[in-house]
Amino acid sequence: QDQVMESGGGSVQAGGSLKLSCVMHGIPFSSRCMGWFRQAPGKEREAVASMYTDGGHENYADPVKGRFTISRDPAKKMVYLQMNSLKPEDTALYSCAASPWITGGDKCYLEEYYIHWGQGTQVTVSS
């Protein structure tokens, strides 16, 4: 079964850090967009960070630039989201997603390209 699964969420105080992990099962790792998205209660889902699994094309939403870092480990078929200097407004359900095979990663920031979605991991930041 093709799927992605997230882990690593939790509760932290403002200023703290968390590292989210996303593993792909049944999906070839190469030549895909991988993205992290989040949805806070009462708000629409928004893109947080994305990258191309062959390397490059990292993209970050303005609210997380300089604080979050997306990275990958092709050998483990995993993508990570390192979140530093967390703020209460970062509280949300964070989901990982993968696109189908795609040539080039210049559009990895577009949610419409993603078809495999994880169930999400909750991140709660207290003030």
Disulfide bonds with the S-S distance in Angstrom:
Cys22-Cys96 1.95
Cys33-Cys108 2.08
